[in-house]
Amino acid sequence: MSKIVAIVGRPNVGKSTLFNRLTGTRKAIVNEESGVTRDRNYGKVEWNGTDFSVIDTGGYVTNTDDIFEEEINKQVMLGMEEADLILFVVDVELGITDLDQSFAKVLRNVKKPIFLIVNKVDNGERLFDIHEFYALGVGDQLFPMSSVNGSGSGDILDAIVDNLPKDNLENDDLEIPRITIVGRPNAGKSSTINALIDEDRNIVTDIAGTTRDALYTRYNKFGHDFMFIDTAGLRKRNKVNEDVEFYSTMRSVRAIEESDVCMLIIDATRGVEAQDLNIFNLIIKNRKGCVILVNKWDLIEKETNTMKDFEQNLKDKLAPFVDIPIIFTSAITKQRLLKGLEETIRVYENRKRKIKTSELNKVMLAAIEDFRPPAVKGKYVKIKYVTQLPTYAPSFAFYANLPQYVREPYKRYLENRIRDTWDFCGVPIQIFIRKK
């Protein structure tokens, strides 16, 4: 189940620094000048075995000359509406301001868990100043922290995990595969679903962005039973201008996170663009299965090696993850659509594949013996045991005497040997090196 946490507050209280701290990245721009964040930043967090998404919103302001004020405030509201939990960030240095009080009035009407984050508590003396923020009358819990040095972040993450909605495993819909259709606007996502279910279920026009919400369709034909999810086209963030479209983009991101396999639709007439790769990376980051459908193939003038060249160009751009089904289809003529469906089910089964520990050790220890990890600083790494972890997506733990010296190239070697032996086509694999 997808879980979303929104970071909100007035400008220059440290929201982007907190975002970077929680996600372990430097994705959000941090500057002492207020109002730097105007778009939303989206990131993933994993804490104590729980994954959730974090959204960094722009600073909430009122009665200013900033021409972006109205749009920023709209997107702050939409972010809170979509979130499961809200982090309201304030600044201990300046205390309670008029903007804090104004925003607190808005938050009092929000029926969701709210944590009051008192930021910039960099020393013990400032701990005495945090209690004044109780006067805001907002927040189920108050947390002092410093997003710069990270103090207090562990307590916040523990509380977030405890208060996020739990996965509802009793839901019947979760027992069947969830297949999400994703891609750029107007790539043919809705047309593909309509062709597969043989109904005009979803609206199709030449206007990019016709689909605004994530649409769910139960598919029960030809011995298959799963849920189709059609999403709004994901654009580059600087192309998302309307607040409705921002809401659609958030729904699309949530749909990807809740899916088992994503069918990435690429428009053959436009070729592979940067946004296609961004969507692909989002799928892989969330460890979902992926099948690529190159749609509108009937509109392409073909020569002897047209398909082969297109596929090779696509794999070059997807590297290093190239073990993925690529099907050339047409939603209009229904060309190879069933083949795409069959590959999607295959990827779903691959994602659930479990390898016996004895079989895994027999194959992988022999592969390690053939090509040992390179020595580092005169020290030799010895890997003695491997097992598959009990996770939703395939993950493998290799136990070694010096795990810190195993580099990424060797992890890719181990992954490739796994893929050579067992069918994990279309599925991201995680390799962990742990202390023996």
C-alpha positions in Angstrom: 0.0 0.0 0.0 1.3 3.4 -0.9 2.0 5.9 1.9 2.6 9.6 1.4 4.0 12.2 3.9 3.8 15.9 3.1 6.2 18.5 4.5 4.5 21.9 4.9 5.1 25.3 6.5 6.0 28.9 5.8 9.1 29.8 3.7 12.6 29.4 5.0 11.9 27.1 8.0 14.0 24.2 6.6 11.4 22.1 4.8 13.8 21.2 1.9 16.7 20.5 4.3 14.3 18.1 6.2 13.3 16.5 2.9 16.9 15.9 2.0 17.6 14.5 5.5 14.7 12.1 5.4 15.4 10.9 1.8 19.2 10.8 2.2 19.6 12.9 -0.9 20.4 16.5 -1.9 17.5 16.6 -4.4 15.8 19.7 -2.9 17.5 23.0 -3.4 18.5 24.6 -0.1 19.1 28.3 0.2 18.8 31.0 2.9 16.6 33.0 0.5 12.9 32.3 1.1 10.7 30.9 -1.6 13.3 28.8 -3.4 11.0 25.8 -3.5 8.1 26.4 -5.9 7.6 23.0 -7.3 7.1 19.8 -5.3 10.0 17.4 -4.7 9.2 13.8 -4.4 11.4 11.2 -2.7 11.4 7.7 -1.2 12.2 6.8 2.4 12.8 3.4 3.9 12.8 3.1 7.7 12.7 -0.1 9.8 11.3 -2.1 6.9 8.6 0.4 5.9 8.7 2.4 2.7 6.9 5.7 2.2 7.0 8.7 0.0 7.8 12.3 1.1 6.7 15.4 -0.7 8.4 18.8 -0.2 6.0 21.6 -0.8 6.6 25.3 -1.4 6.4 27.7 1.5 2.9 28.8 2.4 2.5 32.6 2.2 -0.3 35.2 2.2 -0.6 38.9 1.2 2.8 39.1 -0.7 3.9 40.5 -4.0 5.1 37.0 -5.1 3.3 36.2 -8.4 3.6 32.5 -7.6 1.8 32.8 -4.2 -1.6 31.6 -5.4 -0.2 28.5 -7.3 2.2 27.6 -4.5 -0.6 27.7 -1.9 -2.9 25.6 -4.1 -0.3 23.0 -4.5 0.4 23.0 -0.7 -3.3 22.3 -0.2 -3.4 19.5 -2.8 -0.3 18.0 -1.3 -2.0 17.9 2.1 -5.2 16.5 0.6 -3.3 13.6 -0.9 -1.0 12.8 2.0 -1.6 10.3 4.8 0.4 12.3 7.3 1.6 15.9 7.5 4.8 17.4 8.9 4.2 21.0 9.9 7.7 22.6 10.2 8.4 25.8 12.3 11.6 27.6 13.2 12.7 27.8 16.8 15.0 30.8 16.1 12.2 33.1 15.1 9.4 31.6 17.2 5.8 31.8 16.2 5.1 34.2 13.3 1.9 35.5 11.8 2.3 33.1 8.9 2.7 30.2 11.3 -0.5 31.2 13.0 -2.3 31.7 9.7 -1.3 28.3 8.4 -2.1 26.7 11.8 -5.8 27.8 11.3 -5.8 26.0 8.0 -4.3 22.8 9.6 -6.9 22.7 12.3 -9.5 21.7 9.7 -7.4 18.9 8.4 -8.5 15.5 9.7 -5.2 13.7 9.4 -2.2 13.0 11.7 -0.1 16.2 12.0 3.4 16.3 13.5 4.7 19.7 14.6 8.4 19.8 13.8 10.3 22.5 15.6 13.4 22.8 13.4 16.8 24.3 14.0 17.1 23.0 17.6 20.9 22.8 17.3 21.8 22.9 20.9 20.5 22.1 24.4 19.5 25.8 25.2 17.0 25.9 22.3 15.1 22.9 23.8 13.7 25.3 26.4 12.1 27.4 23.6 10.1 24.7 21.8 7.2 24.7 24.3 5.9 28.0 23.0 4.8 26.3 19.8 2.1 24.4 21.7 0.2 27.7 21.5 -0.4 27.0 17.8 -2.9 24.4 18.8 -1.8 22.1 16.0 -0.2 18.7 15.9 -0.7 15.3 17.5 2.9 15.3 18.6 5.7 17.9 18.9 9.3 17.0 17.8 12.4 19.1 18.3 15.0 18.5 15.6 17.9 19.9 13.6 17.5 19.0 9.9 21.1 20.2 9.3 22.8 17.8 11.7 20.0 15.2 11.9 19.4 15.2 15.6 15.9 14.1 16.4 15.2 12.7 12.9 15.2 9.1 14.2 12.4 9.8 16.6 10.4 11.5 13.9 10.9 8.6 11.5 9.8 6.1 14.2 6.6 8.1 14.8 5.9 8.4 11.1 6.1 4.6 10.6 3.9 4.0 13.7 1.2 6.4 12.5 1.1 5.6 8.7 -1.8 3.4 7.6 -1.1 -0.3 7.8 -1.3 -2.5 4.8 -4.7 -4.1 4.5 -4.0 -7.6 3.5 -7.6 -8.6 3.8 -8.6 -6.5 0.8 -9.6 -8.9 -2.1 -8.2 -6.5 -4.7 -4.7 -6.9 -3.2 -4.8 -10.7 -3.9 -4.9 -10.2 -7.7 -2.0 -8.6 -9.7 -2.1 -4.8 -10.2 -1.0 -3.7 -13.6 -0.4 0.0 -14.0 -0.3 1.7 -17.4 2.2 4.6 -17.4 3.8 6.9 -19.9 4.0 10.4 -21.3 0.7 12.2 -22.1 -0.9 11.0 -25.3 1.3 7.9 -25.7 -1.8 5.7 -26.0 -2.3 4.4 -22.5 -6.1 4.6 -22.5 -6.3 3.3 -26.1 -4.2 0.3 -25.1 -6.5 -0.6 -22.2 -9.6 -0.1 -24.3 -8.2 -2.4 -27.0 -7.3 -5.1 -24.4 -10.7 -5.1 -22.7 -12.5 -4.5 -26.0 -14.5 -1.7 -24.6 -14.4 2.1 -24.8 -14.0 2.3 -21.0 -11.6 5.2 -20.9 -11.9 8.5 -22.7 -9.5 8.8 -25.6 -8.7 12.1 -27.5 -5.8 13.7 -29.3 -5.5 16.2 -26.5 -2.6 15.3 -24.1 -3.8 15.0 -20.5 -7.4 13.8 -21.1 -7.0 11.2 -18.3 -6.9 13.2 -15.0 -7.3 10.4 -12.4 -6.1 6.9 -12.0 -8.8 4.6 -13.5 -9.2 1.0 -12.2 -10.5 -1.7 -14.5 -10.9 -5.4 -13.6 -9.6 -7.7 -16.4 -10.9 -11.3 -16.4 -10.4 -12.8 -19.8 -8.4 -15.6 -21.4 -7.7 -17.2 -18.0 -6.2 -13.9 -16.6 -7.6 -12.0 -13.6 -6.0 -8.8 -12.6 -6.6 -5.1 -12.1 -5.6 -2.5 -14.8 -4.8 1.0 -13.6 -4.8 3.7 -16.3 -2.9 6.8 -15.1 -2.5 10.4 -16.2 0.5 11.0 -18.4 3.6 12.0 -16.4 5.2 15.2 -17.6 8.3 16.9 -16.7 7.8 18.8 -13.4 8.3 22.2 -15.1 5.5 21.4 -17.5 3.0 20.7 -14.8 1.2 24.1 -14.5 -2.4 23.4 -13.6 -3.2 22.4 -10.0 -5.6 19.6 -11.4 -2.7 18.2 -13.4 -0.4 18.3 -10.3 -3.1 16.3 -8.5 -3.2 13.8 -11.4 0.6 13.4 -11.3 0.5 12.6 -7.6 -2.2 10.0 -8.3 0.0 8.5 -11.0 2.9 8.3 -8.7 0.7 6.6 -6.0 -0.6 4.2 -8.7 3.0 3.2 -9.6 3.8 2.6 -5.9 0.7 0.4 -5.4 1.3 -1.7 -8.6 3.0 -5.0 -9.0 4.0 -4.5 -12.7 4.0 -1.3 -14.8 3.4 -1.3 -18.5 5.4 1.6 -19.8 3.9 2.9 -23.0 6.4 4.6 -25.4 5.2 6.6 -28.5 7.1 5.1 -31.4 6.5 8.2 -33.5 8.3 10.3 -31.0 11.0 7.9 -30.0 12.6 7.5 -26.6 12.7 10.8 -24.7 14.1 11.9 -21.4 10.7 11.8 -19.7 10.3 8.1 -20.7 13.6 7.4 -18.9 12.4 9.4 -15.9 9.3 7.3 -15.6 11.3 4.1 -16.1 13.7 5.1 -13.3 10.7 5.9 -11.0 9.4 2.3 -11.7 12.8 0.8 -10.9 13.3 3.0 -7.8 10.0 1.6 -6.5 11.2 -2.0 -7.3 8.2 -2.8 -9.6 8.2 -5.1 -12.5 8.3 -3.4 -15.9 7.3 -4.3 -19.5 7.8 -1.7 -22.2 5.2 -1.4 -25.0 6.3 0.6 -28.0 2.9 1.8 -29.2 1.9 3.2 -32.6 4.3 0.9 -34.4 1.8 0.7 -37.3 2.7 4.3 -38.1 6.4 3.7 -38.5 7.9 3.2 -41.9 9.9 0.0 -41.6 13.1 -1.3 -43.2 14.9 -4.5 -42.6 16.4 -3.7 -39.2 14.0 -1.0 -38.0 12.6 -2.9 -35.0 16.1 -4.3 -34.0 17.7 -0.9 -34.2 14.9 0.8 -32.2 15.2 -1.9 -29.5 19.0 -1.6 -29.3 18.8 2.2 -29.0 16.2 1.8 -26.2 18.3 -0.7 -24.3 21.4 1.5 -24.6 19.4 4.3 -22.9 18.0 1.9 -20.2 21.5 0.5 -19.3 22.5 -1.0 -17.0 19.0 -2.6 -16.5 18.4 -4.2 -19.9 16.8 -7.5 -18.9 13.3 -6.3 -19.7 10.6 -7.3 -22.3 10.2 -4.8 -25.1 7.1 -5.4 -27.3 6.2 -3.4 -30.4 2.4 -2.8 -30.4 -0.4 -0.9 -31.9 -3.5 0.0 -29.9 -5.4 0.7 -33.1 -4.7 -2.6 -34.9 -4.3 -4.6 -31.6 -0.9 -5.8 -33.0 1.0 -7.9 -30.3 -1.2 -6.6 -27.5 -1.8 -10.1 -26.2 1.9 -10.8 -26.4 2.4 -7.7 -24.2 -0.2 -9.0 -21.8 1.5 -12.4 -21.6 4.9 -10.8 -20.9 3.3 -8.7 -18.1 2.0 -11.8 -16.4 5.4 -13.5 -16.8 7.1 -10.5 -15.2 4.5 -10.7 -12.3 5.4 -14.3 -11.7 9.1 -13.5 -11.9 8.7 -10.9 -9.2 7.3 -13.5 -6.9 9.9 -16.1 -7.7 11.6 -17.7 -4.7 14.9 -19.7 -5.0 15.8 -22.5 -2.6 18.7 -21.5 -0.5 20.6 -24.8 -1.3 20.1 -24.3 -5.0 21.1 -20.6 -4.7 24.3 -21.4 -2.9 25.3 -24.2 -5.3 25.1 -21.9 -8.3 26.4 -18.6 -6.8 29.3 -19.9 -4.7 30.6 -21.6 -7.9 30.2 -18.3 -9.8 32.1 -16.5 -6.9 34.8 -19.1 -7.1 35.2 -18.5 -10.9 35.5 -14.7 -10.3 36.4 -13.6 -6.8 35.9 -10.1 -5.6 39.0 -7.9 -6.3 41.3 -7.4 -3.3 41.3 -3.9 -1.7 44.3 -2.6 0.2 45.8 -6.1 0.2 42.7 -7.6 1.9 40.7 -10.4 0.3 36.9 -10.6 0.4 35.5 -14.1 1.1 31.8 -14.7 0.4 30.6 -17.9 2.1 26.8 -17.9 2.0 23.9 -16.4 0.1 20.1 -16.4 0.7 17.1 -14.8 -0.7 15.4 -12.3 1.6 11.6 -12.5 2.4 10.7 -9.3 0.5 8.1 -8.5 -2.1 10.7 -7.7 -4.8 13.6 -10.1 -5.3 16.5 -9.3 -2.9 19.5 -11.4 -2.1 22.0 -11.2 0.8 25.6 -12.3 0.4 27.5 -12.8 3.7 31.1 -11.9 3.6 34.0 -11.2 6.0 34.6 -7.7 4.6 31.3 -6.5 3.0 32.5 -2.8 2.9 35.1 -3.7 0.2 32.6 -5.2 -2.3 32.0 -2.6 -5.0 29.1 -1.9 -7.3 30.7 -3.6 -10.4 31.0 -6.9 -8.5 27.4 -6.6 -7.3 26.4 -6.3 -10.9 28.4 -9.4 -11.7 26.4 -11.3 -9.0 23.1 -10.0 -10.3 24.0 -11.0 -13.9 24.8 -14.5 -12.7 21.5 -14.7 -11.0 19.7 -13.6 -14.1 21.6 -16.0 -16.3 20.4 -18.9 -14.1 16.9 -17.9 -13.1 14.2 -16.0 -15.0 13.9 -12.5 -13.4 13.2 -10.7 -16.7 11.6 -7.4 -16.2 12.2 -7.3 -12.4 14.7 -5.2 -10.5 17.0 -7.2 -8.2 18.6 -5.9 -5.0 22.0 -7.2 -3.9 23.1 -6.8 -0.3 26.5 -7.6 1.1 26.3 -8.3 4.8 28.8 -9.1 7.6 29.2 -12.9 8.1 
